[in-house]
Amino acid sequence: MLSRMTDFWGKVFSGDHGHPKQGHEYRTLNDIYGSAEIGIILRWQDGMLHDDGVLPAVEFEDAHIEHYRNGLLHNDSVDEAGKLMPAIIADYGTQCEYYINGKQVTE
């Protein structure tokens, strides 16, 4: 399991004034994933992690990315050869996992 966001799966998160989080959010995390400090960009729709149509829902400063749709790991995009694109890209592109609607699939 390559996901760093398992505590976020399928959950709705509130922002200011108790409304579901929306849009892009930048955070700095400390003492995690082997780094003293690491930046992360999260993309939200209706309080859940969700790709914005172009960019993944989760981007870490160390190039770890995760694609989500409605709070679940998901990437049904295919490359030019018709090969399924990964939902998680980790370890600077050396490891990948594929998910459709939160269920792991083979490439």
Secondary structure, DSSP 4 states (H G I P E B T S, - for coil): ---S-GGGTT---B-GGGPBP-EEEEEEEEEETTEEEEEEEEEEETTEE---SSS-SEEETTS-EE-EETTEE----B-TTSPBPPSEEEGGGTEEEEEETTEEE--
